[in-house]
Amino acid sequence: MKTSPSNLIVRHEDDAVKERSACGHRYRLLSKGDQDVAAWVHAVDIDGAKLHYHKISTELYYVLEGEGKVVLDGVEQEVRKGTMVHIPPGVVHGAVGKMRVLVVGIPDIDDSDVYYV
């Protein structure tokens, strides 16, 4: 008989915590409070995102719906459904437009690793 690790998580967006964030509203699919996760994952409804950066964490944005622009170190890049954006530590980033984005933070981004400019 195969045993399963105790950190298996299946969470529906309807059951996730919804809260205001620097980018709009986020649903914490995997996040603080979850044990032994390698990254956090949020579904984020972006409606303009304040410029910020992380010293430790890398972020991956995958656009699920909508379109707009991401700002990466002052350069605007067009994004639309199906766009993947890789944001390494230290890159000042934000967004313009309305879009739904799956955001993955590696490692888990702590609130102390968010710096506004």
C-alpha positions in Angstrom: 0.0 0.0 0.0 1.4 3.4 -1.0 1.2 6.1 1.6 0.6 9.8 0.8 2.6 12.7 2.2 0.7 14.8 4.7 1.2 18.0 2.7 -1.1 17.1 -0.2 -3.4 20.0 -0.9 -6.4 20.3 -3.2 -8.1 23.7 -2.9 -10.8 25.3 -5.0 -10.8 29.0 -5.6 -14.2 29.3 -3.9 -12.5 28.0 -0.7 -9.4 30.2 -0.9 -8.9 33.3 1.1 -9.7 36.4 -1.1 -7.9 39.6 -0.1 -6.8 43.0 -1.5 -3.2 43.1 -2.7 -0.8 45.5 -4.4 -2.1 44.2 -7.8 -5.9 44.0 -7.2 -7.6 41.1 -5.5 -5.9 37.7 -4.9 -7.1 34.2 -4.1 -4.5 32.4 -2.0 -4.5 28.9 -3.6 -1.3 27.9 -2.0 0.2 30.4 0.4 1.2 31.3 4.0 -0.3 28.9 6.4 0.2 25.9 4.1 2.8 23.4 5.3 5.8 22.4 3.2 5.0 24.0 -0.1 7.8 24.8 -2.5 6.1 27.9 -3.9 2.9 30.0 -3.4 0.3 30.3 -6.0 -2.4 33.0 -6.2 -5.1 33.7 -8.8 -5.0 37.5 -9.1 -7.5 39.8 -10.6 -5.2 42.7 -11.6 -6.6 46.1 -12.0 -3.4 48.1 -12.1 -0.5 46.9 -10.0 1.7 49.2 -7.9 5.4 49.1 -8.8 7.4 46.8 -6.5 10.1 44.2 -6.4 11.3 41.3 -4.3 14.9 40.7 -3.1 14.6 37.0 -2.7 11.6 35.6 -4.7 11.1 35.0 -8.4 7.6 35.4 -9.7 5.9 33.8 -12.7 2.8 35.4 -14.2 0.6 33.4 -16.5 -2.3 35.5 -18.0 -5.5 33.5 -17.8 -7.9 36.2 -19.1 -7.8 39.8 -20.2 -5.0 41.9 -21.6 -2.8 44.8 -20.7 0.8 45.6 -20.0 3.4 44.5 -17.5 6.1 47.0 -16.6 9.5 45.4 -16.0 12.3 47.7 -14.9 10.5 50.6 -16.6 9.8 48.8 -19.9 6.1 48.1 -20.8 5.4 44.7 -22.4 2.1 43.8 -24.0 0.4 40.7 -22.4 -2.8 38.8 -23.2 -4.4 35.5 -22.5 -1.7 32.8 -22.7 1.3 35.1 -21.9 4.0 33.8 -19.5 6.2 36.4 -17.7 9.3 35.5 -15.7 10.2 38.1 -13.1 13.6 37.5 -11.3 14.4 39.0 -7.9 15.3 42.7 -8.0 13.2 43.5 -11.1 10.8 46.4 -10.4 7.4 45.3 -11.8 3.8 46.3 -12.0 0.9 46.0 -14.4 -1.6 48.2 -16.4 -5.0 46.9 -17.5 -7.5 44.4 -16.3 -6.5 40.7 -16.4 -6.7 37.5 -14.4 -3.3 36.1 -13.8 -2.0 32.9 -12.1 1.0 34.1 -10.1 3.6 31.7 -8.7 6.2 32.9 -6.2 9.4 30.8 -5.7 10.2 30.4 -2.9 7.1 31.4 -1.0 7.0 35.3 -1.0 6.8 36.6 2.5 5.2 40.1 3.0 8.6 41.2 4.2 10.0 40.6 0.7 7.8 43.2 -1.0 9.4 46.5 -1.6 7.5 49.4 -3.1 9.1 52.1 -5.2 
